[in-house]
Amino acid sequence: MNKIITIGREFGSGGREFGLRLSEEPGIAYYDQEIITEISKQYYTE
């Protein structure tokens, strides 16, 4: 079963680093808004 963990955060709160560290231990893929935006740009411009 796939699992998705979302983290709500505010600018400057360290949420990105926290999410990345949280994903490393169990080996869960990490995607933040910047990664998703870049992937969607590549997908929709081809």
C-alpha distance matrix in Angstrom:
0.0 3.8 6.5 10.0 13.1 16.4 19.8 22.9 26.0 29.6 31.6 32.7 30.4 28.6 25.2 24.5 25.4 23.5 20.2 20.9 21.7 18.7 16.4 18.6 18.2 14.5 14.6 12.5 14.1 16.7 18.2 21.1 23.3 25.6 23.2 21.7 25.3 26.5 23.8 24.6 28.3 27.9 26.0 28.4 31.6 31.2
3.8 0.0 3.8 6.8 10.2 13.3 16.7 19.8 22.9 26.4 28.1 29.3 27.3 25.5 22.0 21.1 22.2 20.6 17.1 17.8 19.0 16.2 13.7 16.2 16.5 13.1 12.7 9.9 10.8 13.2 14.4 17.4 19.5 21.8 19.4 17.9 21.6 22.8 20.2 21.1 24.8 24.6 22.8 25.3 28.4 28.3
6.5 3.8 0.0 3.8 6.6 10.0 13.3 16.5 19.6 23.2 25.2 26.3 24.0 22.3 18.8 18.3 19.5 17.4 14.1 15.4 16.4 13.3 11.4 14.4 14.6 11.6 11.8 8.7 10.1 11.7 13.0 15.5 17.7 20.4 18.5 17.2 20.8 22.4 20.3 21.2 24.8 25.1 23.7 26.0 29.1 29.4
10.0 6.8 3.8 0.0 3.8 6.5 10.0 13.1 16.1 19.7 21.6 23.0 20.9 19.5 15.8 15.4 17.1 15.2 11.8 13.5 15.1 12.2 10.6 14.1 15.0 12.8 12.7 9.0 9.4 9.8 10.4 12.3 14.3 17.3 15.7 14.4 17.8 19.7 18.1 18.8 22.3 23.1 21.9 23.9 27.0 27.7
13.1 10.2 6.6 3.8 0.0 3.8 6.7 10.1 13.0 16.7 18.8 19.9 17.5 16.2 12.6 12.7 14.3 12.0 8.9 11.4 12.7 9.7 9.2 12.9 13.8 12.3 12.8 9.5 10.2 9.4 10.2 11.3 13.6 16.6 15.8 14.9 18.1 20.2 19.3 20.1 23.3 24.4 23.7 25.6 28.5 29.6
16.4 13.3 10.0 6.5 3.8 0.0 3.8 6.6 9.7 13.3 15.6 17.1 14.9 14.2 10.4 11.0 13.3 11.4 8.6 11.6 13.5 11.1 11.1 14.9 16.3 15.4 15.6 12.2 12.1 10.2 9.8 9.6 11.2 14.6 14.5 13.5 16.2 18.8 18.4 18.8 21.8 23.4 22.9 24.4 27.2 28.8
19.8 16.7 13.3 10.0 6.7 3.8 0.0 3.8 6.3 10.0 12.5 13.7 11.3 10.9 7.2 8.7 11.1 9.0 7.1 10.7 12.4 10.5 11.5 15.0 16.5 16.4 16.9 14.0 13.9 11.3 11.0 9.8 11.3 14.4 15.1 14.8 17.0 19.6 19.9 20.4 23.0 24.9 24.9 26.2 28.7 30.6
22.9 19.8 16.5 13.1 10.1 6.6 3.8 0.0 3.8 7.2 10.2 12.2 10.0 10.9 7.7 9.8 12.7 11.1 10.1 13.5 15.3 13.8 15.1 18.5 20.0 20.2 20.6 17.7 17.2 14.4 13.3 11.2 11.5 14.8 16.3 15.7 17.2 20.1 20.9 21.0 23.3 25.6 25.7 26.5 29.0 31.2
26.0 22.9 19.6 16.1 13.0 9.7 6.3 3.8 0.0 3.8 6.8 8.5 6.5 8.0 5.7 8.4 11.1 10.2 10.2 13.3 15.0 14.4 16.1 18.9 20.7 21.5 21.8 19.3 18.7 15.4 14.4 11.6 11.8 14.4 16.5 16.7 17.6 20.3 21.7 22.0 23.8 26.2 26.9 27.6 29.7 32.1
29.6 26.4 23.2 19.7 16.7 13.3 10.0 7.2 3.8 0.0 3.8 6.2 5.6 8.3 7.6 9.9 12.5 12.4 13.0 15.7 17.4 17.4 19.1 21.7 23.7 24.8 24.9 22.5 21.6 18.1 16.7 13.5 13.0 15.0 17.8 18.1 18.4 21.0 22.9 23.1 24.3 27.0 28.0 28.5 30.2 32.9
31.6 28.1 25.2 21.6 18.8 15.6 12.5 10.2 6.8 3.8 0.0 3.8 5.6 7.9 8.3 9.5 12.0 13.0 13.8 15.7 17.6 18.4 19.9 22.0 24.4 25.8 25.5 23.4 22.1 18.3 16.8 13.3 12.6 13.7 16.8 17.8 17.5 19.7 22.1 22.5 23.2 25.9 27.4 27.8 29.1 31.9
32.7 29.3 26.3 23.0 19.9 17.1 13.7 12.2 8.5 6.2 3.8 0.0 3.8 5.7 7.8 9.2 10.4 11.7 13.5 15.0 16.3 17.6 19.5 21.1 23.3 25.3 25.1 23.5 22.5 18.8 17.9 14.6 14.8 15.4 18.2 19.8 19.8 21.5 24.0 24.9 25.5 27.8 29.5 30.3 31.4 34.0
30.4 27.3 24.0 20.9 17.5 14.9 11.3 10.0 6.5 5.6 5.6 3.8 0.0 3.8 5.5 8.2 9.2 9.3 11.4 13.5 14.3 15.1 17.4 19.3 21.0 22.9 23.2 21.6 21.1 17.7 17.3 14.5 15.2 16.5 18.8 20.2 20.8 22.7 24.7 25.7 26.8 29.0 30.4 31.4 32.8 35.3
28.6 25.5 22.3 19.5 16.2 14.2 10.9 10.9 8.0 8.3 7.9 5.7 3.8 0.0 3.8 5.5 5.5 6.2 8.7 10.2 10.8 12.2 14.4 15.9 17.8 19.9 20.1 18.8 18.4 15.0 15.1 12.7 14.3 15.2 17.0 18.8 19.9 21.3 23.1 24.6 25.8 27.6 29.0 30.4 31.8 33.9
25.2 22.0 18.8 15.8 12.6 10.4 7.2 7.7 5.7 7.6 8.3 7.8 5.5 3.8 0.0 3.8 5.5 4.9 6.0 8.5 9.8 10.2 12.1 14.3 16.3 17.8 18.0 16.1 15.7 12.3 12.4 10.1 11.9 13.5 15.0 16.3 17.8 19.6 20.9 22.2 23.9 25.7 26.7 28.1 29.9 31.9
24.5 21.1 18.3 15.4 12.7 11.0 8.7 9.8 8.4 9.9 9.5 9.2 8.2 5.5 3.8 0.0 3.8 5.4 5.2 6.2 8.7 9.8 10.7 12.6 15.3 16.8 16.2 14.5 13.4 9.7 9.6 7.4 9.7 10.7 11.8 13.7 15.3 16.5 17.9 19.6 21.1 22.6 23.9 25.6 27.1 29.0
25.4 22.2 19.5 17.1 14.3 13.3 11.1 12.7 11.1 12.5 12.0 10.4 9.2 5.5 5.5 3.8 0.0 3.8 5.5 5.1 6.2 8.5 10.0 10.8 13.3 15.6 15.2 14.3 13.8 10.7 11.7 10.4 13.2 13.6 14.2 16.6 18.3 19.1 20.4 22.5 24.0 25.1 26.5 28.5 29.8 31.4
23.5 20.6 17.4 15.2 12.0 11.4 9.0 11.1 10.2 12.4 13.0 11.7 9.3 6.2 4.9 5.4 3.8 0.0 3.8 5.5 5.2 6.0 8.6 10.1 11.7 13.8 14.3 13.3 13.6 10.9 12.4 11.5 14.4 15.7 16.2 17.8 20.0 21.2 22.1 24.0 25.9 27.0 28.0 30.0 31.7 33.3
20.2 17.1 14.1 11.8 8.9 8.6 7.1 10.1 10.2 13.0 13.8 13.5 11.4 8.7 6.0 5.2 5.5 3.8 0.0 3.8 5.5 5.0 6.2 8.8 10.9 12.0 12.0 10.2 10.3 7.4 9.0 8.7 11.9 13.6 13.4 14.8 17.4 18.6 19.0 20.9 23.1 24.1 24.8 26.9 28.8 30.2
20.9 17.8 15.4 13.5 11.4 11.6 10.7 13.5 13.3 15.7 15.7 15.0 13.5 10.2 8.5 6.2 5.1 5.5 3.8 0.0 3.8 5.4 5.3 6.4 9.4 11.1 10.3 9.3 8.9 6.3 8.6 9.0 12.6 13.3 12.6 14.7 17.3 17.8 18.2 20.6 22.6 23.1 24.1 26.5 28.1 29.3
21.7 19.0 16.4 15.1 12.7 13.5 12.4 15.3 15.0 17.4 17.6 16.3 14.3 10.8 9.8 8.7 6.2 5.2 5.5 3.8 0.0 3.8 5.4 5.3 7.1 9.8 10.0 10.1 11.0 9.3 12.2 12.7 16.3 17.1 16.4 18.4 21.1 21.6 21.9 24.3 26.4 26.8 27.7 30.3 31.9 32.9
18.7 16.2 13.3 12.2 9.7 11.1 10.5 13.8 14.4 17.4 18.4 17.6 15.1 12.2 10.2 9.8 8.5 6.0 5.0 5.4 3.8 0.0 3.8 5.7 6.4 7.9 9.0 8.4 10.1 9.0 11.9 12.9 16.4 17.9 17.1 18.4 21.4 22.3 22.2 24.3 26.8 27.3 27.8 30.2 32.3 33.2
16.4 13.7 11.4 10.6 9.2 11.1 11.5 15.1 16.1 19.1 19.9 19.5 17.4 14.4 12.1 10.7 10.0 8.6 6.2 5.3 5.4 3.8 0.0 3.8 5.8 6.2 5.9 4.8 6.5 6.1 9.6 11.6 15.3 16.6 15.0 16.2 19.6 20.2 19.5 21.9 24.5 24.6 24.9 27.6 29.7 30.3
18.6 16.2 14.4 14.1 12.9 14.9 15.0 18.5 18.9 21.7 22.0 21.1 19.3 15.9 14.3 12.6 10.8 10.1 8.8 6.4 5.3 5.7 3.8 0.0 3.8 5.8 5.0 6.4 8.0 8.3 12.0 14.0 17.8 18.4 16.6 18.5 21.7 21.7 21.1 23.9 26.2 25.9 26.5 29.5 31.2 31.6
18.2 16.5 14.6 15.0 13.8 16.3 16.5 20.0 20.7 23.7 24.4 23.3 21.0 17.8 16.3 15.3 13.3 11.7 10.9 9.4 7.1 6.4 5.8 3.8 0.0 3.8 5.5 7.8 10.6 11.4 15.2 17.2 21.0 21.9 20.2 21.7 25.1 25.3 24.5 27.2 29.6 29.4 29.8 32.8 34.6 34.9
14.5 13.1 11.6 12.8 12.3 15.4 16.4 20.2 21.5 24.8 25.8 25.3 22.9 19.9 17.8 16.8 15.6 13.8 12.0 11.1 9.8 7.9 6.2 5.8 3.8 0.0 3.8 5.7 9.3 11.1 14.8 17.3 21.0 22.3 20.2 21.2 24.8 25.1 23.8 26.3 29.1 28.7 28.6 31.6 33.8 33.9
14.6 12.7 11.8 12.7 12.8 15.6 16.9 20.6 21.8 24.9 25.5 25.1 23.2 20.1 18.0 16.2 15.2 14.3 12.0 10.3 10.0 9.0 5.9 5.0 5.5 3.8 0.0 3.8 6.5 8.9 12.6 15.6 19.2 20.1 17.6 18.8 22.3 22.3 20.8 23.5 26.2 25.5 25.5 28.7 30.7 30.6
12.5 9.9 8.7 9.0 9.5 12.2 14.0 17.7 19.3 22.5 23.4 23.5 21.6 18.8 16.1 14.5 14.3 13.3 10.2 9.3 10.1 8.4 4.8 6.4 7.8 5.7 3.8 0.0 3.8 6.4 9.8 12.8 16.3 17.7 15.2 15.8 19.5 19.9 18.4 20.7 23.6 23.3 23.0 26.0 28.2 28.4
14.1 10.8 10.1 9.4 10.2 12.1 13.9 17.2 18.7 21.6 22.1 22.5 21.1 18.4 15.7 13.4 13.8 13.6 10.3 8.9 11.0 10.1 6.5 8.0 10.6 9.3 6.5 3.8 0.0 3.8 6.7 10.2 13.5 14.5 11.7 12.4 16.1 16.2 14.6 17.1 19.9 19.5 19.4 22.4 24.5 24.7
16.7 13.2 11.7 9.8 9.4 10.2 11.3 14.4 15.4 18.1 18.3 18.8 17.7 15.0 12.3 9.7 10.7 10.9 7.4 6.3 9.3 9.0 6.1 8.3 11.4 11.1 8.9 6.4 3.8 0.0 3.8 6.7 10.3 11.3 9.2 10.3 13.7 14.2 13.4 15.8 18.4 18.5 18.9 21.6 23.6 24.3
18.2 14.4 13.0 10.4 10.2 9.8 11.0 13.3 14.4 16.7 16.8 17.9 17.3 15.1 12.4 9.6 11.7 12.4 9.0 8.6 12.2 11.9 9.6 12.0 15.2 14.8 12.6 9.8 6.7 3.8 0.0 3.8 6.8 8.0 5.9 6.6 10.0 10.9 10.3 12.4 14.9 15.6 15.9 18.3 20.3 21.4
21.1 17.4 15.5 12.3 11.3 9.6 9.8 11.2 11.6 13.5 13.3 14.6 14.5 12.7 10.1 7.4 10.4 11.5 8.7 9.0 12.7 12.9 11.6 14.0 17.2 17.3 15.6 12.8 10.2 6.7 3.8 0.0 3.8 5.5 5.4 6.4 8.7 10.3 10.9 12.5 14.5 15.9 16.7 18.5 20.3 22.1
23.3 19.5 17.7 14.3 13.6 11.2 11.3 11.5 11.8 13.0 12.6 14.8 15.2 14.3 11.9 9.7 13.2 14.4 11.9 12.6 16.3 16.4 15.3 17.8 21.0 21.0 19.2 16.3 13.5 10.3 6.8 3.8 0.0 3.8 5.5 5.2 6.0 8.6 10.0 10.5 12.2 14.4 15.3 16.3 18.2 20.4
25.6 21.8 20.4 17.3 16.6 14.6 14.4 14.8 14.4 15.0 13.7 15.4 16.5 15.2 13.5 10.7 13.6 15.7 13.6 13.3 17.1 17.9 16.6 18.4 21.9 22.3 20.1 17.7 14.5 11.3 8.0 5.5 3.8 0.0 3.8 5.5 5.1 6.2 8.7 10.0 10.7 12.6 14.3 15.5 16.6 18.9
23.2 19.4 18.5 15.7 15.8 14.5 15.1 16.3 16.5 17.8 16.8 18.2 18.8 17.0 15.0 11.8 14.2 16.2 13.4 12.6 16.4 17.1 15.0 16.6 20.2 20.2 17.6 15.2 11.7 9.2 5.9 5.4 5.5 3.8 0.0 3.8 5.5 5.3 6.2 8.6 10.0 10.9 12.3 14.4 15.7 17.2
21.7 17.9 17.2 14.4 14.9 13.5 14.8 15.7 16.7 18.1 17.8 19.8 20.2 18.8 16.3 13.7 16.6 17.8 14.8 14.7 18.4 18.4 16.2 18.5 21.7 21.2 18.8 15.8 12.4 10.3 6.6 6.4 5.2 5.5 3.8 0.0 3.8 5.5 5.2 6.1 8.6 10.1 10.5 12.2 14.2 15.9
25.3 21.6 20.8 17.8 18.1 16.2 17.0 17.2 17.6 18.4 17.5 19.8 20.8 19.9 17.8 15.3 18.3 20.0 17.4 17.3 21.1 21.4 19.6 21.7 25.1 24.8 22.3 19.5 16.1 13.7 10.0 8.7 6.0 5.1 5.5 3.8 0.0 3.8 5.5 5.2 6.2 8.8 9.9 10.6 12.2 14.6
26.5 22.8 22.4 19.7 20.2 18.8 19.6 20.1 20.3 21.0 19.7 21.5 22.7 21.3 19.6 16.5 19.1 21.2 18.6 17.8 21.6 22.3 20.2 21.7 25.3 25.1 22.3 19.9 16.2 14.2 10.9 10.3 8.6 6.2 5.3 5.5 3.8 0.0 3.8 5.5 5.1 6.4 8.7 10.1 10.8 12.7
23.8 20.2 20.3 18.1 19.3 18.4 19.9 20.9 21.7 22.9 22.1 24.0 24.7 23.1 20.9 17.9 20.4 22.1 19.0 18.2 21.9 22.2 19.5 21.1 24.5 23.8 20.8 18.4 14.6 13.4 10.3 10.9 10.0 8.7 6.2 5.2 5.5 3.8 0.0 3.8 5.5 5.2 6.2 8.7 10.1 11.2
24.6 21.1 21.2 18.8 20.1 18.8 20.4 21.0 22.0 23.1 22.5 24.9 25.7 24.6 22.2 19.6 22.5 24.0 20.9 20.6 24.3 24.3 21.9 23.9 27.2 26.3 23.5 20.7 17.1 15.8 12.4 12.5 10.5 10.0 8.6 6.1 5.2 5.5 3.8 0.0 3.8 5.4 5.0 6.0 8.4 10.3
28.3 24.8 24.8 22.3 23.3 21.8 23.0 23.3 23.8 24.3 23.2 25.5 26.8 25.8 23.9 21.1 24.0 25.9 23.1 22.6 26.4 26.8 24.5 26.2 29.6 29.1 26.2 23.6 19.9 18.4 14.9 14.5 12.2 10.7 10.0 8.6 6.2 5.1 5.5 3.8 0.0 3.8 5.5 5.4 6.0 8.7
27.9 24.6 25.1 23.1 24.4 23.4 24.9 25.6 26.2 27.0 25.9 27.8 29.0 27.6 25.7 22.6 25.1 27.0 24.1 23.1 26.8 27.3 24.6 25.9 29.4 28.7 25.5 23.3 19.5 18.5 15.6 15.9 14.4 12.6 10.9 10.1 8.8 6.4 5.2 5.4 3.8 0.0 3.8 5.7 5.4 6.4
26.0 22.8 23.7 21.9 23.7 22.9 24.9 25.7 26.9 28.0 27.4 29.5 30.4 29.0 26.7 23.9 26.5 28.0 24.8 24.1 27.7 27.8 24.9 26.5 29.8 28.6 25.5 23.0 19.4 18.9 15.9 16.7 15.3 14.3 12.3 10.5 9.9 8.7 6.2 5.0 5.5 3.8 0.0 3.8 5.7 5.9
28.4 25.3 26.0 23.9 25.6 24.4 26.2 26.5 27.6 28.5 27.8 30.3 31.4 30.4 28.1 25.6 28.5 30.0 26.9 26.5 30.3 30.2 27.6 29.5 32.8 31.6 28.7 26.0 22.4 21.6 18.3 18.5 16.3 15.5 14.4 12.2 10.6 10.1 8.7 6.0 5.4 5.7 3.8 0.0 3.8 5.7
31.6 28.4 29.1 27.0 28.5 27.2 28.7 29.0 29.7 30.2 29.1 31.4 32.8 31.8 29.9 27.1 29.8 31.7 28.8 28.1 31.9 32.3 29.7 31.2 34.6 33.8 30.7 28.2 24.5 23.6 20.3 20.3 18.2 16.6 15.7 14.2 12.2 10.8 10.1 8.4 6.0 5.4 5.7 3.8 0.0 3.8
31.2 28.3 29.4 27.7 29.6 28.8 30.6 31.2 32.1 32.9 31.9 34.0 35.3 33.9 31.9 29.0 31.4 33.3 30.2 29.3 32.9 33.2 30.3 31.6 34.9 33.9 30.6 28.4 24.7 24.3 21.4 22.1 20.4 18.9 17.2 15.9 14.6 12.7 11.2 10.3 8.7 6.4 5.9 5.7 3.8 0.0
